[in-house]
Amino acid sequence: MYQFSYAEVAESSLQDSRSRERQALERAREMLELGKQKGIRSQEAADALNYARKLWLLLIDDLANPENDLPDGLRAELISIGIWVTRETENIKTGMSDNFDGLIEICSIVGDGLR
């Protein structure tokens, strides 16, 4: 029978969580690239913007949780980025912006940071 220490299980769980977050950010990046390619008023763009917004709202919620183990400063910075992403997705939807590149870059940078 296998026996794992709590630290091993916790580390494994953390790695799994990071991997899922990285994959979700990669998916958002891919969707945003397709949305940009298909055009700002395409269904692909609408789907990408909705996905990115929902993903970042989930990330913000997790980052705001006091039990989140990230350093406070990093959590605050990521929450600020998440707020910007949610605002920018709304700005694109309403025609006030066409900044897919900024959203794509943020998803890439944060996803790469999870490696």
N, C-alpha and C positions, 0 to 999 in steps of 0.2 A: 504494500500500500504506500502511496506517495504521501509525504508530509511536507507542507510548505509553511514557512514562517509567515506571520502577518505582514512583515515588511515585503516579502516576495510577492504575496498576493496583492498588496496595495500598489506596489511598483508595476505589476502586470496590468492592473486595472487602470492605472494612470496612463500607461503606454497605449492601452486599447482606446481610452478616451481621446488621447491626442491623435491617434491614428484616425478615428472616426471624425474628429473635428477637421483634421487636415483633408480628409477625403471630401467632406461636405464643402469646404472652402474651394477645393479643386473643382468640384462639380459646379459651384457658383461661378467660378472663373470661366469654365467651359461654356456654361449657359450664357453668360454675359458676352463672351466673344461671339457666339452664334447670334445672339440678339443684336449686337452691333452690326454684324455682317448682313443680317436679314433686313435691318432697318428699324428705326426707333419706334415705329407704329406697328411692327409685326407682332404676331402672337408669340414668337420666340422671345422677343424683347420683353413683352409683358410677363411671360412666364419667368424669365431670368430675373427681372426686377422684383417680382413677388418672392421668388425663392431666396434671393440675396437678403431682402428685407426681413423675411421670417427667420432666416438663419442668424442674422446679426441680432435680432430681438432675443432669440434664445441664448446667444452668446452673452449679450448684455445682462440678461437675467442671471445666468450662471456666474458671471464676473461680479455681480452685485451681491451675491450670496456671501455672508461673512465666513462661511466655512470653506470658501475657495482658498486654496493654498498659495496662489500666486502672491508675490509682494504687492503691497497696497499701491505703490506708484505705477507698477506695470498694469495692474487691474484698472486703475483710473485712466491711464493712457488708452488702453484697449476699449474701455467704455466710451471714451471720447471719439475714438475712431468709429465705433459702432453707431453712435448717435449721428456722426457725419454720414455714414453709409445709409442709414434709414432716411435721413433728410434728402440726400442726393437721389435715392431711388424715387422718392416722391417728386422731387424737382424734375427728374427726367419724365416721369409719368405725366406731369402737368405741362410739359413743354418748356419749362424754365431753364432746362439744362439738357445737354446731350453728352455728358461726361461719362460715357461707358469706360473710357480708358482709365480714369481715376478709380472706379470701382474694381476693374479688372486688376489693376496694380495692387490695390489694398488686399484683395483676396489672395493674390500671389505672394505678397510679402508676408502676411500673417500665416498663411499656409506653410510657407517655407520655414518660418520660425518654429513651427511645430515639429519639424523633423528631428 
